[in-house]
């Protein structure tokens, strides 16, 4: 069973993979006048020239595994900083500009199959906990009413 921390770890790993070496992202088209070579097939999300964005993304305290995922009320949230200190241009890579198409590495990570598998395992575990809690409540209600459940 996956924990929330396991889920955060996989999400951060998937986002880092989207930056380098890159993940499939068929919506991305390199500008025709770009001097850089095109990304290899299957690595269209790649946003790696110096390694600065990847390094700053991983080492940012806001993107630490303990802070990415949290439980909020009855739900959960995953939040990452796409423009960490020292690589503020990450927001332009993620959201694009008028001259550069977006490579939304945070969104790509959320749709990545390994993350989706981890999310499914986490949600199944959470669902089982919820069902067990409800069944315990029913058992208590039946016991209070004088019924013996075996």
C-alpha positions in Angstrom: 0.0 0.0 0.0 1.4 3.4 -1.0 1.6 6.2 1.5 1.1 9.9 0.8 4.9 10.3 1.1 5.4 7.5 -1.5 3.0 9.4 -3.8 4.9 12.7 -3.4 8.2 10.9 -4.1 6.9 9.4 -7.3 5.4 12.7 -8.4 8.6 14.6 -7.9 10.6 11.9 -9.7 8.2 12.0 -12.6 8.4 15.8 -12.8 12.2 15.6 -12.8 12.1 13.0 -15.5 9.8 15.3 -17.6 12.6 18.0 -17.3 15.4 15.5 -18.1 15.6 13.1 -19.9 12.1 14.0 -21.0 8.8 12.3 -21.4 6.5 11.9 -24.3 4.6 15.2 -25.0 3.2 15.2 -28.5 1.7 18.8 -28.1 5.2 20.3 -28.1 6.6 21.7 -31.4 10.0 23.3 -31.4 10.1 26.7 -33.1 11.3 26.5 -36.7 14.1 29.0 -36.1 15.4 27.4 -33.0 19.2 26.9 -33.0 18.9 23.9 -30.6 18.6 20.4 -31.9 15.1 18.8 -31.6 14.5 16.6 -28.6 14.6 12.9 -29.3 11.3 11.1 -29.9 9.6 10.2 -26.6 11.5 13.0 -24.9 9.5 16.0 -26.2 9.0 17.5 -22.7 12.8 17.8 -22.2 13.8 21.2 -20.8 17.5 20.6 -20.2 20.4 22.8 -21.4 22.6 23.4 -18.4 20.9 21.2 -15.8 20.1 24.2 -13.6 16.3 23.9 -13.7 16.5 20.2 -12.8 18.9 20.8 -10.0 17.0 23.7 -8.5 13.7 21.9 -8.9 14.9 18.9 -6.9 16.8 20.8 -4.2 14.1 23.5 -3.6 12.7 23.3 -0.1 9.3 23.9 -1.6 9.7 20.7 -3.6 10.9 18.5 -0.8 9.0 15.2 -0.5 7.7 16.1 2.9 6.1 19.3 1.6 4.8 18.4 -1.8 1.8 16.3 -0.7 -0.6 17.1 2.1 -4.0 16.1 3.4 -6.5 18.9 3.3 -9.8 18.2 5.1 -11.2 15.2 3.4 -8.9 15.4 0.4 -5.3 15.6 -0.7 -3.2 18.1 -2.6 0.1 18.0 -4.4 1.8 21.3 -5.0 5.2 21.9 -6.6 7.1 25.1 -7.4 7.8 25.2 -11.1 10.0 28.3 -10.8 12.3 27.5 -7.9 14.8 30.1 -6.6 17.7 30.2 -9.0 15.7 28.9 -11.9 12.8 31.3 -12.0 12.6 30.8 -15.8 11.0 27.4 -15.0 7.6 29.2 -15.1 8.3 30.1 -18.8 9.3 26.6 -19.6 6.2 25.2 -17.8 3.6 27.8 -19.1 5.3 28.9 -22.3 5.7 32.3 -23.7 4.5 34.0 -26.9 7.7 32.7 -28.6 8.0 29.3 -26.9 5.4 26.6 -26.5 4.8 25.3 -23.0 6.4 22.1 -21.7 4.2 21.7 -18.6 6.5 19.3 -16.7 4.2 19.3 -13.6 1.2 18.4 -15.7 3.1 15.8 -17.7 4.3 14.2 -14.4 0.7 14.0 -13.2 -0.3 12.1 -16.3 2.8 9.9 -16.3 1.9 6.1 -16.0 4.2 5.4 -13.0 2.6 8.3 -11.1 -0.9 7.2 -12.1 -0.1 3.7 -10.9 1.2 5.0 -7.5 -1.9 7.3 -7.3 -4.2 4.3 -7.9 -2.5 2.2 -5.3 -2.7 5.1 -2.8 -6.3 5.7 -3.4 -7.2 2.0 -3.1 -5.5 2.0 0.3 -7.3 5.1 1.4 -10.6 3.7 0.2 -10.0 0.5 2.1 -9.3 2.5 5.3 -12.5 4.5 4.8 -14.6 1.4 4.2 -13.1 -0.3 7.3 -13.9 2.8 9.4 -17.6 2.8 8.2 -17.9 -0.9 8.9 -16.6 -0.4 12.4 -19.2 2.3 12.9 -21.9 -0.1 11.7 -20.7 -2.8 14.1 -20.8 -0.3 17.0 -24.4 0.7 16.1 -25.5 -3.0 15.9 -23.8 -3.8 19.2 -25.5 -0.8 20.9 -28.9 -2.1 19.5 -28.2 -5.5 21.0 -27.4 -7.3 17.8 -24.4 -9.7 17.8 -22.5 -9.6 14.5 -20.1 -12.5 13.8 
